[in-house]
Amino acid sequence: MPKKIRLGILGGGGDSLIGVLHRVAAFINDNYEIVGAVFSPVHQDSLDFAKQIDIPTNRIYPDFETLIAEELKLPEEERIQVCSVQTPNFLHFRMAKGLLENGFHVICEKPMTMTYVEAKKLQEAHKTSGKVFALTHTYTGYPMVRQMREMIKNGELGRIHKVDARYYQGWINPIIHDKEKRAAVWRLDPTKAGISSCMGDIGVHAFNMLEFTTGLKVKALLCDFNYLYDENVMDVDGTVLVRMDKHVKGVIRASQVATGEENGLAIRIYGEKGGFVWKQENPNFLYFFTEGKPLQVYKPGHPYNSKLSLDGTKLPPGHPEGIFDAMANIYLGAAKAIRGEEYDDGEFPTMEDGVRGMNFIEGTVYSHKQGNIWIDMD
Ligand SMILES: NC(=O)c1ccc[n+]([C@@H]2O[C@H](COP(=O)([O-])OP(=O)(O)OC[C@H]3O[C@@H](n4cnc5c(N)ncnc54)[C@H](O)[C@@H]3O)[C@@H](O)[C@H]2O)c1
């Protein structure tokens, strides 16, 4: 058994939404141990949280610059090898860049940066570093999403006709109508979230899922946002028409004000031979339509699934795995890359996905603001 990879964590404190998903995911396949962290901008909070989850406090640092400086003083065999960036968006770029430039591998939350320009700069830093960079578009780690990708790659849908990615949440509805509540949410603050709330936070997942599952790239887009209030500068709902490679057309719909919706991500892809429907809230069911035949339902863990899908399943069929396991699959892929082992390019989203994601987010804002015009993506 190879030694565990020494993991550092930035953000993801006890008060965070996503921290527990990363910590559990990192442990699921026994590849990582947390050896250092900055869980919070308040040092005492980081120390308290480290004690609470039983991590030694000697490498809990006041900020990420200190983490880098102090870790570099340690012998290489003790030093943090990879840092996972789980802070609000405005810190991703400076943290990830600082880490790569100082020889650390990086696992980073989406959206990768605040701007497309930053994304390109980070891409340069990544190239120069030669280090691993994994972006946690969690949903690509689900076995049935991987199965969809592999079946499309094998031509089982034939020529693709139509793509439809819908990501509906409703959590901003109780907040958006009250100016004070609105001001307290970092996702609605452009200095913390970037130029988009809805497309930056969830639309970008939907965009990534379309490119991941079809293997096609979005070439052009046209976006219409809804801000609900004139003085609200951040989109809370949007519809994006997309034109992909090979004349494939479709739509990305995202909303944070779809009242009552929880985490309603759904992907639909239709081709000349059949179609797929997959829904995040019921992730172990992949619906496969074929022309003239009854509906088939694919489930994880069965030998009829592809290697990429089966590599993401740990238990026999009928033992449901979920979002923790999907994130764990991304950590597993990153662990293989960090150890220099072979891995499939579907095992974790990369720097290129991050750059395309930022190109997409900025494209949607530009399209909307210019009067809903078509924008070419790079
Ligand atoms: N992959 C996914 O499915 C998914 C889901 C949710 C959130 N996210 C992303 O994860 C990131 C965090 O989102 P969240 O909802 O957990 O945010 P959050 O506000 O709930 O938590 C952010 C955490 O970062 C910490 N933090 C803030 N400033 C810091 C600093 N300077 N140094 C160290 N720690 C600091 C906070 O103390 C807190 O613990 C965002 O970029 C978000 O887009 C991704």
The ligand as an SDF file (V2000), in Angstrom:
LIG
                    3D

 44 48  0  0  0  0  0  0  0  0999 V2000
  -18.2820   21.3820   -6.4130 N   0  0  0  0  0  0  0  0  0  0  0  0
  -19.4680   21.6880   -5.9270 C   0  0  0  0  0  0  0  0  0  0  0  0
  -20.4400   20.9920   -6.1890 O   0  0  0  0  0  0  0  0  0  0  0  0
  -19.5960   22.8670   -5.0150 C   0  0  0  0  0  0  0  0  0  0  0  0
  -20.6930   22.9710   -4.1430 C   0  0  0  0  0  0  0  0  0  0  0  0
  -20.7320   24.0610   -3.2500 C   0  0  0  0  0  0  0  0  0  0  0  0
  -19.7400   25.0190   -3.2770 C   0  0  0  0  0  0  0  0  0  0  0  0
  -18.7120   24.9040   -4.1810 N   0  0  0  0  0  0  0  0  0  0  0  0
  -17.6350   25.9190   -4.2260 C   0  0  0  0  0  0  0  0  0  0  0  0
  -16.8670   25.7770   -3.0370 O   0  0  0  0  0  0  0  0  0  0  0  0
  -16.3800   27.0480   -2.6270 C   0  0  0  0  0  0  0  0  0  0  0  0
  -16.8010   27.2870   -1.1800 C   0  0  0  0  0  0  0  0  0  0  0  0
  -18.2080   27.2860   -1.1330 O   0  0  0  0  0  0  0  0  0  0  0  0
  -18.9990   27.0870    0.2480 P   0  0  0  0  0  0  0  0  0  0  0  0
  -20.4260   27.0720   -0.0930 O   0  0  0  0  0  0  0  0  0  0  0  0
  -18.4210   25.9570    1.0160 O   0  0  0  0  0  0  0  0  0  0  0  0
  -18.6480   28.4590    0.9680 O   0  0  0  0  0  0  0  0  0  0  0  0
  -18.8630   28.8010    2.5110 P   0  0  0  0  0  0  0  0  0  0  0  0
  -19.0200   30.2680    2.5950 O   0  0  0  0  0  0  0  0  0  0  0  0
  -19.9190   27.9090    3.0790 O   0  0  0  0  0  0  0  0  0  0  0  0
  -17.4730   28.3540    3.1870 O   0  0  0  0  0  0  0  0  0  0  0  0
  -16.2660   29.0000    2.8570 C   0  0  0  0  0  0  0  0  0  0  0  0
  -15.1930   28.5950    3.8640 C   0  0  0  0  0  0  0  0  0  0  0  0
  -13.9790   29.2600    3.4880 O   0  0  0  0  0  0  0  0  0  0  0  0
  -13.4240   29.8490    4.6620 C   0  0  0  0  0  0  0  0  0  0  0  0
  -12.6010   31.0140    4.2930 N   0  0  0  0  0  0  0  0  0  0  0  0
  -13.0220   32.2290    3.9100 C   0  0  0  0  0  0  0  0  0  0  0  0
  -11.9550   33.0420    3.7050 N   0  0  0  0  0  0  0  0  0  0  0  0
  -10.8490   32.2990    3.9520 C   0  0  0  0  0  0  0  0  0  0  0  0
   -9.4550   32.5680    3.9370 C   0  0  0  0  0  0  0  0  0  0  0  0
   -8.9820   33.7720    3.6170 N   0  0  0  0  0  0  0  0  0  0  0  0
   -8.6050   31.5590    4.2690 N   0  0  0  0  0  0  0  0  0  0  0  0
   -9.0830   30.3480    4.6200 C   0  0  0  0  0  0  0  0  0  0  0  0
  -10.3790   30.0390    4.6760 N   0  0  0  0  0  0  0  0  0  0  0  0
  -11.2560   30.9970    4.3390 C   0  0  0  0  0  0  0  0  0  0  0  0
  -14.6190   30.2120    5.5300 C   0  0  0  0  0  0  0  0  0  0  0  0
  -14.2240   30.3670    6.8720 O   0  0  0  0  0  0  0  0  0  0  0  0
  -15.5100   28.9880    5.3070 C   0  0  0  0  0  0  0  0  0  0  0  0
  -15.1420   27.9420    6.1620 O   0  0  0  0  0  0  0  0  0  0  0  0
  -16.9560   28.0580   -3.6110 C   0  0  0  0  0  0  0  0  0  0  0  0
  -15.9990   28.3800   -4.5660 O   0  0  0  0  0  0  0  0  0  0  0  0
  -18.1260   27.3330   -4.2540 C   0  0  0  0  0  0  0  0  0  0  0  0
  -18.3810   27.7490   -5.5810 O   0  0  0  0  0  0  0  0  0  0  0  0
  -18.6390   23.8420   -5.0270 C   0  0  0  0  0  0  0  0  0  0  0  0
  1  2  1  0
  2  3  2  0
  2  4  1  0
  4  5  1  0
  4 44  2  0
  5  6  2  0
  6  7  1  0
  7  8  2  0
  8  9  1  0
  8 44  1  0
  9 10  1  0
  9 42  1  0
 10 11  1  0
 11 12  1  0
 11 40  1  0
 12 13  1  0
 13 14  1  0
 14 15  2  0
 14 16  1  0
 14 17  1  0
 17 18  1  0
 18 19  2  0
 18 20  1  0
 18 21  1  0
 21 22  1  0
 22 23  1  0
 23 24  1  0
 23 38  1  0
 24 25  1  0
 25 26  1  0
 25 36  1  0
 26 27  1  0
 26 35  1  0
 27 28  2  0
 28 29  1  0
 29 30  1  0
 29 35  2  0
 30 31  1  0
 30 32  2  0
 32 33  1  0
 33 34  2  0
 34 35  1  0
 36 37  1  0
 36 38  1  0
 38 39  1  0
 40 41  1  0
 40 42  1  0
 42 43  1  0
M  CHG  2   8   1  16  -1
M  END
$$$$
